[in-house]
Amino acid sequence: MKVCLACGARHAVPDWACPACGRTPPRRDGIVYFAQHLCGGDGTDVAYAHDVLARAEESHFWFQARAKLLVWALGRHFPAVTSLFDVGCGRGSVIAAMRRSFPAVAFAGGEALDDALQFARKRLPGADLYQIDARTLPFDREFDVVISCDVLEHLDDDGAAARELFRVVVPGGGIIVTVPQHRWLWSAIDTVSRHRRRYQRRQLIRLLEQSGFVVERVTSFMTALLPLFMLSRATRGPRPPALYAQAELRINGLANRLLEKALDPERWMIRSGLSLPVGSSLLAVGRRPNG
C-alpha cells in the first residue's frame, strides 16, 4: 500500500496521485521524489565521491564479499520472496547482485542522495527508484523483504528508521540488515564517514526487536580480515580527511583477489549455521510476525 506523505492517506494509485488530497510527488528520470530537501544531503553526512564508489562496488573485495553474503541470506531466509525494497540503496550495487540470482523478484530502491540515484538509474534499468527519507517512508505493508545495508549507523535516530522498515514489510515478511561492528574498532574512517555509532550485537538485536521484528539470525562477518583492519587503522598516519576514504578503496589487484578468497571460509561457516562472534561487520535477519 502506498502512503501519501502530505496527508497520510493509504492508496494504490499507480502514478502516486493521492485520491484524498490530490498531491502527486514530483518525478524525474524515472525517480519519484519524496524528500527533496535531502537530495544533496542534510549537511551532517559525508560528501561521497559516487563515481569512485560505483567503480569500487564492481570489484573491491569488501563490496563483493558483502554482496555474496546478502544474496545467500535472501535465498536462505526468504526463498519465496517476490518483492524487495532496499532502503539506502546508494548506487544500486546490492540490488544488481540480487537481480542476477533472483531475476523474477520485483526490486525497488530508496535513497536520499540524488547523485547516488542517478548511478542507480543507469545500473538498474526497470527497477522502481525513490528519493526518500528513511525515517518517513511512503509505503505500508508493501514488500516481502526490506534490506538496509550499512545505513543505520549514519542516522541519529536509528530507531525511527527501524520502525519504518518494520512498517513497510508485509506480515510474515522480513528484514536483512548490515552495520559496522565493535566500538573498539572506531577509527578516522568512521569519523570521515560521519558514522554515529558502531554496533554491538546486543544493541542491534534490541533495535530490531523494539521495532517489532523477531530476530532469526545474527552473525559477524569480515572476521578473517579483522586483524588486518585493526592493523591498518592503527598504523595509518595523519592525512587530510578526504584521503582516508580514498585509501580504503585503493588496493592492488592481486591483493584484492587474495583478500576476497580469504573470506570464502567464513562465508562457508555462516552458511553452515555458525554465528561468528567477532568481525568488522554484523548481519542480522528478522521477520515481521503474521497478524
Secondary structure, DSSP 8 states (H G I E B T S, - for coil): -EE-TTT--EE--TT---TTT-----EETTEEES-GGGTT--SSS----HHHHHHHHTT-HHHHHHHHHHHHHHHHH-TT--EEEEET-TTSHHHHHHHHH-TTSEEEEEES-HHHHHHHHHHSTT-EEEE-BTTB-SBSS-EEEEEEES-GGG-S-HHHHHHHHHHHEEEEEEEEEEEEB-GGG--HHHHHTT-S--B-HHHHHHHHHHHT-EEEEEEEES-TTHHHHHHHHHH-----HHHHHHHHH---HHHHHHHHHHTHHHHHHHHTT---S--SEEEEEEE----
